Amino acid sequence: MLKDNPHDTYDLVLSTYTLASDFVKKVLLFANSGLALNLTISLTASDPLPSSVLQYMRIQRATESELATIDSRTNKAHGRVTARNEREVLDALREEFGNVLDGFSRPAVQLEAMIKYGIFESGGKEWMAAIVSIGEQRIVRRALQEVERLRSLIEPDAL
């Protein structure tokens, strides 16, 4: 088992519904930013929270006035739009990553113990599934830690 397998990934799927406020403006900003409306981004151990995730979410969660700011800056939401937007983006990601971790049938620590004590036949299907799950959980946990780090940088009065 590789502790930090460079081939471990977790695919995060991002999408915006057609009924979202200012949908057409958001679609144009996604396109101008080189982002698809429905986007799958691979999170990795070395990059658990790629900038494209934040960029997509900043556009998706932007209000009408924030969209105008993004458009006028033409920075395509590469950086923070507003403290309100950043807080909402990070809160949504915190909730999502927490839900993902809660959704695994067994936590990584339990799977690691089961592997250590030979519960799964080495190289068998259950063993391989456990290895994949452990890798995915590590990546999602790192993504959550990065969200928490970024959230700590938001001005206290914006929280």
N, C-alpha and C positions, 0 to 999 in steps of 0.2 A: 504494500500500500504506500503510495507516494503522498507525503504530507501536503505538499504544495504542487500538485500535478499541474503543469502548465496547460494541459489539455482539458482540465475541468472547466465547464462553463455552466451558466444558468441563463436560459433564454427568457428575457423579459419582453412581453408583448404589450405594446402601447397602441391605443386606438382612441379616436374621437368620434362621437356619435353625430350624425347629421342634424340632430335636434339641439346640439350644443349652441349656446348663445354665440353670435358672430361667427358662425361656422364657416362661411365663405371667406371671411377675412383670415381666419385661422388656417384654412386650407392653402390660401395664397402665401401666407408666411411659412408654412411647412415647406411648400414647393420652393420658395426663394431660399430657404435654409438647406435645401437638399435632403429634406426629411419626407418620408412617405406618410400618408394619412394613417395607414395601419402599418406599424413598424415593429419588427422583432430585433432586439439588440442583445447581443451576447455579453453577459457580465462575466468577467474572469477574475481570478485571484489577483492578478497584477493591476486590473482596472475594474474594480467591483461596481463603480458608478460612473460610467462613461459620460463625458460632457454632453453627448447627444441625448441622453435620457433627460438631463436637466433642461436642455434647450427645448426639447419636445414638450415637456411638462410646463415650462414657463409660458409657452405659446398656448397650450391647451387650457391653462388655468387663468389666462389673462382676461381682465375686464375690457370693456370697450375703450376706456381711456388708456389703459395699459397697452392695448394693441396699437393705438395711435402712437404711443411713445416708441414702441418697438419698431414700427414702420418708419417713423421719422428718423430714428437713429441708424436705421439700416444695418444694425449689428445682428439682426436675426435672432435675438434672445440668447446670444452667446454668454452674456453676463446677466447679473441680477437686474430684473425689470423694476420691481419695487420691493420693499420689505414685506408688504402684504402678500404679494405674489410669491415671493421666495418662501415665506412661512407656509402658505397653502400648498405649494409644491412639495416641500420637505415633509409636511404633515401627511400628505397623501402617500408619499413614498414610504414614510415610517409605518403607516397603517398597512400598506400593501406588503411590505417586506415582513412585517410581523405576522400577517395572515398567511403568507407563504410558509414561513417557518412553522407556524402552528398547524399547517396542513400536511406536513410530513407525518407519515404513520408512526415513525419512530425517530426520536431525536438522535443527532449524530453521536452524542456521547454513549447512548445505549447501543447503537450499531457498532461503534468502536469496541465496546466491551464484548459484544457478541462475537466479533471477529477475533479479538484477543484470546477469548476462551474457547475458540473452536466450535462455536454453535453452528456456524455455516461451514460447509465443505469448501476448503480453499479452492478457488477457481470455479466453483459451481455457480449456478444462476443466482441464488440468494446472496452469495458472497459478492458477486459482481454488482448486483442491484444495490447492496449495502455500500459498496465502494462509491458508486455513482451518487447515491443519496448523500453520503458524507461530504463529497466534494461540492455538490450543489448547496448544501446547507452552509458550508464554510463560506462560500461566495456570497450567499444572501446575507449571512451574518455580517460579513465585511461591508457589504453595501449598506446595511442598516447602521453600522458603526460610522460610516462616512456621512450618512444622512444626519446622524446625531452630531457629528463634528461640525458640519456645515450649519446646522440649526443653532449651535452654540455661538456662532459668529454673527447671528442676526441681533441687531440692537435690542436690548431688553424692552424698550418702550414699544417696539414693533410686535412683540410677542403678546 
